Amino acid sequence: MEAMIQQIPEISKNDSSCGFKETQWMKIDKSEAPNKYIEYVDEITKQDQIIAHTRYSTRQLRLQPGNKVIDVGCGAGKDLSRLESMVESNGQVCGIDLSREMVECAKSRMNHLPNVTVFCANASMIPIESNYFDASRCERLLQHIPEPAEVVSEMVRITRSGGRIVITDVDWWSSTISVPRSVDRINSIIIKDVVFNQHPSIGLNLRGLMSKNTNIEEIEIFAQCMYTDSLTVADDLLWLGERGKMAVQQGLITEEEYNQWRETIEEMEENGSFVFTINIFTVSGTINKKQ
Ligand SMILES: C[S@@+](CC[C@H](N)C(=O)[O-])C[C@H]1O[C@@H](n2cnc3c(N)ncnc32)[C@H](O)[C@@H]1O
């Protein structure tokens, strides 16, 4: 694997954005608490619905023993060992991520698997030769990327003709909490207008994004509504409290409105009526390079 990695552009701790406009998930290494992000991706890993969805998305890669597969934006490496078990010890698994903190964490977790390589790289400029992989995937990465089509092009470039591409992401804008009318407007601002990412509705746009790339065929879409009836889980997964406070800081709502909303959803939790939903999409296709 090492031989196939082209020269990796140096990404320093102070320049992990590689020149792009930054959002929180692009500057994990500059954060005072990078562990917060690792804990976040670890927490997601424990959710049954995410586990089931990832099982589907990894099956869509149609991996065989001996195959080579890449997880782009692999984070702390939640899916690398599953991929390794699919390609077995004669296959190769590669994980790349922009964040050094994520890469170091994933590396330490994959120490025992010699055919798994993890390194720091930008998904928009993957330093790997063309047509190297049998399959490429990314999960909840594109929402953080300024130009998602560039990443899709890179994933197509490094995947051989006949290989598979599988992309998973969510649609934040269709997420809901079943709040009473009195706080509906405040709720909508907190859930939809406070954004942590470049493309909150990317999940819904994945199919269109893949269709625009003429080297991808047999495109299939799978969607699932994920939900939780626990405010604690919603706080952990969605940073609801932090979103609310950001809405106040950004002048979108007043502190009083935030408190009114928070009290309402806490009461809903107590009386058993709290439900949060979000839609997750996986779009897969087969690579066909015409020339
Ligand atoms: C929400 S996490 C998802 C991680 C992992 N795919 C998972 O499912 O647990 C998004 C990841 O994308 C990474 N990321 C953001 N921008 C990136 C870029 N331009 N190139 C590579 N990785 C990037 C972040 O460092 C972070 O680890």
The ligand as an SDF file (V2000), in Angstrom:
LIG
                    3D

 27 29  0  0  0  0  0  0  0  0999 V2000
  -18.7090   13.4230   10.9920 C   0  0  0  0  0  0  0  0  0  0  0  0
  -17.0700   12.8410   10.8410 S   0  0  0  0  0  0  0  0  0  0  0  0
  -17.3720   11.2230   10.1330 C   0  0  0  0  0  0  0  0  0  0  0  0
  -16.2260   10.2840   10.3300 C   0  0  0  0  0  0  0  0  0  0  0  0
  -16.4510    8.8450    9.8770 C   0  0  0  0  0  0  0  0  0  0  0  0
  -16.7150    8.7600    8.4760 N   0  0  0  0  0  0  0  0  0  0  0  0
  -17.5630    8.1860   10.6630 C   0  0  0  0  0  0  0  0  0  0  0  0
  -18.5770    7.8060   10.0560 O   0  0  0  0  0  0  0  0  0  0  0  0
  -17.4000    8.0240   11.8780 O   0  0  0  0  0  0  0  0  0  0  0  0
  -16.3900   13.7580    9.4680 C   0  0  0  0  0  0  0  0  0  0  0  0
  -14.9150   13.5230    9.2530 C   0  0  0  0  0  0  0  0  0  0  0  0
  -14.5290   14.1860    8.0480 O   0  0  0  0  0  0  0  0  0  0  0  0
  -13.2150   14.6850    8.2170 C   0  0  0  0  0  0  0  0  0  0  0  0
  -12.9610   15.7200    7.1920 N   0  0  0  0  0  0  0  0  0  0  0  0
  -13.4740   16.9680    7.1120 C   0  0  0  0  0  0  0  0  0  0  0  0
  -13.0300   17.5870    5.9990 N   0  0  0  0  0  0  0  0  0  0  0  0
  -12.2130   16.6920    5.3660 C   0  0  0  0  0  0  0  0  0  0  0  0
  -11.4440   16.7300    4.1640 C   0  0  0  0  0  0  0  0  0  0  0  0
  -11.4220   17.8110    3.3790 N   0  0  0  0  0  0  0  0  0  0  0  0
  -10.7210   15.6480    3.8200 N   0  0  0  0  0  0  0  0  0  0  0  0
  -10.7280   14.5250    4.6000 C   0  0  0  0  0  0  0  0  0  0  0  0
  -11.4340   14.4330    5.7460 N   0  0  0  0  0  0  0  0  0  0  0  0
  -12.1680   15.4930    6.1290 C   0  0  0  0  0  0  0  0  0  0  0  0
  -13.1990   15.1920    9.6400 C   0  0  0  0  0  0  0  0  0  0  0  0
  -11.8930   15.3130   10.1330 O   0  0  0  0  0  0  0  0  0  0  0  0
  -14.0210   14.0910   10.3380 C   0  0  0  0  0  0  0  0  0  0  0  0
  -13.1800   13.0830   10.8420 O   0  0  0  0  0  0  0  0  0  0  0  0
  1  2  1  0
  2  3  1  0
  2 10  1  0
  3  4  1  0
  4  5  1  0
  5  6  1  0
  5  7  1  0
  7  8  2  0
  7  9  1  0
 10 11  1  0
 11 12  1  0
 11 26  1  0
 12 13  1  0
 13 14  1  0
 13 24  1  0
 14 15  1  0
 14 23  1  0
 15 16  2  0
 16 17  1  0
 17 18  1  0
 17 23  2  0
 18 19  1  0
 18 20  2  0
 20 21  1  0
 21 22  2  0
 22 23  1  0
 24 25  1  0
 24 26  1  0
 26 27  1  0
M  CHG  2   2   1   9  -1
M  END
$$$$
